[in-house]
Amino acid sequence: MADPKKILIVDDDHEMSNALRRVLVNQKKYMVDVAYDGLAAEAKFAEFRPDLILLDLRMPGMDGFEVCQRLRMDPAANHVKIIVVSGALDMDYVERFMKAGANDYLAKPFRNEFLALKVERLLE
């Protein structure tokens, strides 16, 4: 059996992070870790080596756009899929983070089933 896929959640909202984690852990096929800001995300990325990142845009310090851009400049992150998860998704934001290297997005609030489908589709 293949190793489980690894997912890193990057969101400064602890309740949202816990909700995302719960949905993914209940799938019983992913290893999940959490970082609560952009700087912590870089450190977690280096140690955890995720296959997919669920990334909030609005965070203190390094925001999601910068995290996305920095990951896309790192050759070790070429394979990593990025789903932006945000409540602030107008078309300017969508265009901006897709140019920054995101693979997909999910608007808050969302249905758990929709999150699970997006994650599964990107990790196939």
Backbone as JSON, one array per atom type, in Angstrom:
{
  "sequence": "MADPKKILIVDDDHEMSNALRRVLVNQKKYMVDVAYDGLAAEAKFAEFRPDLILLDLRMPGMDGFEVCQRLRMDPAANHVKIIVVSGALDMDYVERFMKAGANDYLAKPFRNEFLALKVERLLE",
  "N": [[0.84, -1.19, 0.0], [0.5, 2.25, -0.75], [2.2, 5.09, 0.69], [0.4, 7.31, 2.86], [-1.02, 10.34, 1.57], [0.22, 13.6, 2.26], [-1.02, 16.46, 3.9], [-0.88, 19.9, 4.42], [-2.25, 22.31, 6.43], [-2.67, 25.74, 6.35], [-3.52, 28.3, 8.19], [-4.5, 31.05, 10.1], [-6.69, 31.1, 11.72], [-7.76, 29.28, 14.29], [-10.1, 27.76, 14.76], [-11.07, 27.35, 12.14], [-8.89, 25.97, 11.05], [-8.97, 23.65, 12.64], [-11.46, 22.65, 11.84], [-11.03, 22.11, 9.1], [-8.99, 20.23, 9.37], [-10.34, 18.17, 10.75], [-12.23, 17.3, 8.83], [-10.5, 16.24, 6.89], [-8.98, 14.3, 8.3], [-11.01, 12.55, 8.97], [-11.38, 11.3, 6.56], [-9.62, 9.27, 6.58], [-7.32, 8.73, 5.08], [-5.25, 10.46, 4.82], [-2.31, 12.14, 6.01], [-2.17, 14.77, 8.25], [-1.12, 18.06, 8.96], [-0.68, 21.2, 10.71], [-0.14, 24.69, 10.26], [0.0, 27.91, 11.67], [0.61, 30.36, 10.61], [2.34, 32.19, 7.98], [5.19, 32.08, 8.23], [5.55, 29.89, 9.95], [4.51, 28.01, 8.24], [6.48, 27.72, 6.28], [8.54, 26.49, 7.75], [7.23, 24.14, 8.59], [6.72, 23.05, 6.08], [9.29, 22.33, 5.23], [9.96, 20.29, 7.05], [7.77, 18.49, 7.07], [7.02, 17.96, 4.43], [4.66, 18.19, 2.56], [2.1, 16.97, 0.26], [0.02, 18.43, -0.57], [-1.28, 21.69, 0.02], [-3.48, 23.51, 2.0], [-4.38, 26.71, 1.92], [-4.79, 29.71, 3.58], [-5.55, 33.1, 2.71], [-5.5, 35.61, 4.05], [-3.48, 36.43, 6.51], [-1.59, 37.28, 9.44], [1.64, 38.88, 9.27], [3.41, 37.07, 7.02], [1.43, 36.82, 4.25], [-0.99, 34.69, 2.51], [-0.6, 34.94, -0.27], [2.13, 35.59, -0.49], [3.26, 33.3, 0.7], [2.48, 31.35, -1.17], [3.81, 32.27, -3.51], [6.5, 32.07, -2.66], [6.72, 29.33, -2.2], [6.4, 28.41, -4.81], [8.77, 29.22, -5.93], [10.56, 27.5, -4.88], [12.33, 24.69, -5.69], [11.9, 22.21, -4.45], [9.25, 22.23, -3.95], [7.83, 21.87, -6.25], [6.07, 19.77, -6.95], [3.96, 20.11, -5.23], [0.56, 20.63, -4.57], [-1.65, 23.39, -4.36], [-4.35, 24.67, -2.64], [-6.24, 27.45, -2.3], [-7.98, 28.68, 0.43], [-10.45, 30.72, 1.31], [-12.44, 33.44, 2.59], [-12.52, 35.74, 1.25], [-12.9, 36.08, -1.68], [-12.9, 37.61, -4.4], [-12.93, 38.24, -7.97], [-10.52, 39.5, -8.64], [-8.79, 38.69, -6.59], [-8.84, 35.9, -7.07], [-7.63, 35.75, -9.62], [-5.15, 36.84, -8.98], [-4.01, 35.0, -7.04], [-3.99, 32.67, -8.52], [-2.17, 33.31, -10.51], [0.01, 33.47, -8.84], [0.54, 30.86, -8.4], [-1.26, 29.0, -7.33], [-3.32, 26.02, -7.4], [-6.04, 25.65, -7.21], [-9.12, 26.81, -5.71], [-11.15, 27.43, -2.81], [-14.06, 28.68, -1.57], [-14.91, 30.19, 1.53], [-17.91, 30.22, 3.4], [-17.83, 26.61, 3.14], [-18.9, 23.43, 1.83], [-18.27, 20.37, 3.47], [-18.06, 18.05, 1.92], [-17.42, 19.07, -0.56], [-14.89, 20.18, -0.14], [-13.51, 17.76, 0.4], [-13.76, 16.47, -2.11], [-12.34, 18.23, -3.85], [-9.74, 18.06, -2.77], [-9.19, 15.33, -3.08], [-9.33, 15.13, -5.9], [-7.13, 16.68, -6.71], [-5.04, 15.23, -5.61], [-4.97, 12.83, -6.91]],
  "CA": [[0.0, 0.0, 0.0], [1.27, 3.49, -0.85], [2.17, 5.97, 1.85], [-0.7, 8.28, 2.78], [-0.68, 11.69, 1.12], [0.36, 14.56, 3.36], [-1.69, 17.74, 3.69], [-0.56, 20.94, 5.37], [-3.24, 23.39, 6.53], [-2.05, 27.0, 6.78], [-4.61, 29.23, 8.48], [-4.33, 31.63, 11.43], [-7.94, 30.88, 12.46], [-7.67, 27.95, 14.87], [-11.35, 27.03, 14.54], [-11.09, 26.93, 10.75], [-7.86, 24.93, 10.91], [-9.49, 22.43, 13.24], [-12.56, 22.14, 11.0], [-10.4, 21.52, 7.91], [-8.27, 19.02, 9.81], [-11.32, 17.14, 11.09], [-12.77, 16.76, 7.57], [-9.47, 15.44, 6.21], [-8.64, 13.14, 9.13], [-12.14, 11.61, 8.87], [-11.25, 10.55, 5.31], [-8.77, 8.14, 6.96], [-6.32, 8.4, 4.07], [-4.28, 11.53, 4.74], [-1.6, 12.66, 7.18], [-2.49, 16.2, 8.26], [-0.43, 18.91, 9.92], [-1.22, 22.56, 10.68], [0.7, 25.84, 10.57], [-0.93, 29.0, 11.94], [1.01, 31.57, 9.9], [3.2, 31.93, 6.83], [6.54, 31.67, 8.63], [5.44, 28.52, 10.44], [4.25, 27.17, 7.08], [7.77, 27.41, 5.65], [9.23, 25.52, 8.6], [6.49, 22.88, 8.5], [6.92, 22.49, 4.75], [10.62, 21.72, 5.18], [10.02, 19.06, 7.84], [6.63, 17.6, 6.81], [7.01, 17.67, 2.99], [3.28, 17.86, 2.15], [1.73, 16.81, -1.15], [-1.0, 19.45, -0.83], [-1.4, 22.72, 1.06], [-4.7, 24.32, 2.07], [-3.74, 27.97, 2.27], [-5.59, 30.92, 3.79], [-4.9, 34.28, 2.14], [-5.33, 36.7, 5.01], [-2.82, 36.02, 7.75], [-0.63, 38.3, 9.86], [3.01, 38.59, 8.84], [3.46, 36.64, 5.63], [0.09, 36.4, 3.84], [-1.08, 33.52, 1.64], [0.0, 35.23, -1.58], [3.59, 35.47, -0.38], [3.57, 31.88, 0.93], [2.3, 30.69, -2.45], [4.91, 32.68, -4.39], [7.76, 31.52, -2.15], [6.71, 27.89, -2.46], [6.58, 28.17, -6.24], [10.17, 29.48, -6.27], [11.35, 26.43, -4.26], [12.26, 23.47, -6.51], [11.39, 21.1, -3.65], [7.79, 22.35, -3.85], [7.24, 21.8, -7.59], [4.99, 18.78, -7.0], [2.93, 20.41, -4.23], [-0.68, 21.27, -5.0], [-2.08, 24.42, -3.42], [-5.75, 25.12, -2.7], [-6.49, 28.62, -1.49], [-9.25, 28.62, 1.15], [-10.63, 32.08, 1.82], [-13.75, 34.07, 2.52], [-12.36, 36.98, 0.48], [-12.57, 35.62, -3.03], [-13.45, 38.26, -5.58], [-12.2, 37.79, -9.16], [-9.15, 40.02, -8.59], [-8.04, 37.77, -5.73], [-8.7, 34.62, -7.76], [-6.62, 35.92, -10.66], [-3.85, 37.09, -8.35], [-3.39, 33.82, -6.45], [-3.74, 31.67, -9.57], [-0.89, 33.74, -11.09], [1.05, 33.19, -7.85], [0.86, 29.44, -8.46], [-2.25, 28.1, -6.73], [-3.96, 25.09, -8.33], [-7.49, 25.7, -7.1], [-9.57, 27.61, -4.57], [-12.38, 27.03, -2.13], [-14.61, 29.84, -0.86], [-15.55, 29.99, 2.84], [-18.03, 28.87, 3.96], [-17.86, 25.55, 2.13], [-19.43, 22.12, 2.26], [-17.19, 19.42, 3.71], [-17.96, 17.12, 0.79], [-16.77, 19.8, -1.65], [-13.48, 20.18, 0.23], [-12.97, 16.41, 0.21], [-13.66, 16.21, -3.55], [-11.24, 19.03, -4.42], [-8.49, 17.49, -2.29], [-9.03, 14.03, -3.74], [-9.07, 15.34, -7.31], [-5.77, 17.17, -6.89], [-4.06, 14.25, -5.16], [-5.04, 11.58, -7.71]],
  "C": [[0.89, 1.26, 0.0], [1.17, 4.28, 0.45], [1.0, 6.94, 1.72], [-0.18, 9.63, 2.3], [-0.66, 12.61, 2.32], [-0.26, 15.9, 2.97], [-1.3, 18.7, 4.81], [-1.64, 22.02, 5.3], [-2.53, 24.63, 7.05], [-3.16, 28.03, 6.93], [-4.43, 29.75, 9.9], [-5.57, 31.48, 12.3], [-7.95, 29.44, 12.98], [-8.94, 27.13, 14.66], [-11.44, 26.51, 13.11], [-10.08, 25.82, 10.51], [-8.34, 23.6, 11.46], [-10.6, 21.82, 12.41], [-11.99, 21.46, 9.75], [-9.72, 20.2, 8.27], [-9.24, 17.87, 10.08], [-11.88, 16.48, 9.82], [-11.76, 15.82, 6.93], [-9.1, 14.19, 6.99], [-9.76, 12.1, 9.05], [-12.13, 10.82, 7.56], [-10.41, 9.29, 5.51], [-7.77, 7.74, 5.87], [-5.26, 9.47, 3.91], [-3.57, 11.72, 6.08], [-1.78, 14.17, 7.13], [-1.68, 16.91, 9.33], [-0.95, 20.33, 9.73], [-0.11, 23.56, 10.99], [-0.24, 27.04, 10.69], [-0.5, 30.35, 11.36], [1.99, 31.2, 8.8], [4.6, 31.49, 7.19], [6.55, 30.24, 9.14], [5.22, 27.55, 9.27], [5.55, 26.78, 6.39], [8.53, 26.35, 6.44], [8.55, 24.15, 8.52], [6.68, 22.22, 7.15], [8.24, 21.74, 4.69], [10.66, 20.4, 5.93], [8.96, 18.04, 7.43], [6.56, 17.14, 5.35], [5.61, 17.26, 2.49], [3.15, 17.69, 0.64], [0.75, 17.89, -1.56], [-1.03, 20.42, 0.34], [-2.75, 23.42, 0.91], [-4.28, 25.64, 2.68], [-4.75, 29.11, 2.39], [-4.83, 32.1, 3.2], [-4.56, 35.33, 3.18], [-4.78, 36.17, 6.33], [-1.86, 37.14, 8.14], [0.78, 37.9, 9.41], [3.04, 38.28, 7.36], [2.07, 36.14, 5.22], [0.16, 35.21, 2.87], [-0.48, 33.74, 0.26], [1.51, 35.03, -1.52], [4.01, 34.03, -0.13], [3.52, 31.13, -0.39], [3.47, 31.0, -3.39], [6.23, 32.08, -3.95], [7.83, 30.02, -2.39], [6.98, 27.6, -3.93], [8.0, 28.48, -6.71], [11.09, 28.37, -5.74], [11.23, 25.16, -5.1], [11.72, 22.25, -5.76], [9.87, 21.11, -3.55], [7.1, 22.23, -5.21], [6.02, 20.88, -7.66], [3.79, 19.15, -6.13], [1.74, 21.12, -4.86], [-1.1, 22.26, -3.93], [-3.53, 24.78, -3.69], [-5.88, 26.31, -1.76], [-7.89, 28.49, -0.88], [-9.46, 29.98, 1.79], [-12.07, 32.54, 1.71], [-13.71, 35.32, 1.66], [-11.98, 36.66, -0.95], [-13.33, 36.38, -4.11], [-12.55, 37.87, -6.76], [-10.77, 38.32, -9.2], [-8.26, 39.11, -7.73], [-7.79, 36.45, -6.44], [-7.59, 34.71, -8.81], [-5.23, 36.07, -10.04], [-3.23, 35.82, -7.77], [-3.19, 32.7, -7.46], [-2.43, 32.02, -10.28], [0.27, 33.44, -10.13], [1.38, 31.71, -7.79], [-0.12, 28.5, -7.8], [-2.87, 27.21, -7.81], [-5.47, 25.2, -8.33], [-7.84, 26.59, -5.91], [-10.89, 27.08, -4.05], [-12.85, 28.23, -1.31], [-15.21, 29.41, 0.48], [-16.87, 30.73, 2.82], [-18.16, 27.85, 2.84], [-18.51, 24.31, 2.72], [-18.26, 21.16, 2.4], [-16.97, 18.48, 2.54], [-17.22, 17.78, -0.38], [-15.27, 19.89, -1.38], [-12.86, 18.82, -0.06], [-12.79, 16.07, -1.27], [-12.51, 16.98, -4.19], [-9.89, 18.43, -4.04], [-8.21, 16.18, -3.02], [-8.66, 14.19, -5.21], [-7.62, 15.79, -7.54], [-4.7, 16.16, -6.5], [-4.08, 12.94, -5.94], [-3.76, 11.36, -8.48]]
}
